[in-house]
Amino acid sequence: MSKPRKLIHNTPEEEAAIARGIAADPGTFEPTNEQFAQMKRRSGRPKLANPKVAVTVHYDVDVVECFKASGEGWQTLGME
């Protein structure tokens, strides 16, 4: 069994050097707190105008066997 790795934190001097490097990079974008909060809210897919609804249906075994007998892709027949 391997030992869990220990996280080695940067020293304050290393953190300051990193911050200076970020500040010196003209391609760096640092979002404001408001921009960051807005980005967090926008995660995921956009909301659909007509979202689908999940439905559970129970069929007798013989009905499911009949569908399966129609061949591969029986779960999506008629959905194309």
MODELLER restraints for C-alpha pairs under 7 A, 6 or more apart:
rsr = mdl.restraints
at = mdl.atoms
rsr.add(forms.Gaussian(group=physical.xy_distance, feature=features.Distance(at['CA:22:A'], at['CA:28:A']), mean=6.50, stdev=0.5))
rsr.add(forms.Gaussian(group=physical.xy_distance, feature=features.Distance(at['CA:67:A'], at['CA:74:A']), mean=5.95, stdev=0.5))
rsr.add(forms.Gaussian(group=physical.xy_distance, feature=features.Distance(at['CA:68:A'], at['CA:74:A']), mean=5.75, stdev=0.5))
